[in-house]
């Protein structure tokens, strides 16, 4: 799925959930929810680092997906095309670091 398709689908998912739950993800609510989801990721990572618990990979996947969904929704409020923005940023980083990123190669 292209990033633009993902962004459109993510917005629909968040809007559909809002209509079911009665919550309204306006700009501020979306941002606060996004920060909350980052906090849930941080808790997973901190718990592993502190020795409290191992990372629950399935939960971590869900939390990261939540971040992507909410980020797409937040971008839509400002009419930001994430695909365009990401491609532009990659070009900026290539220029800044005097390199070409071969995105077909797996990064480890």
Secondary structure, DSSP 8 states (H G I E B T S, - for coil): --HHHHHHHHHHHHHHHHHHH-----HHHHHHHHHHHHHHHHHHHHHHHHTS----HHHHHHHHHHHHHHHHHHHHHTT--HHHHHHHHHHHHHHHTT----TTS---
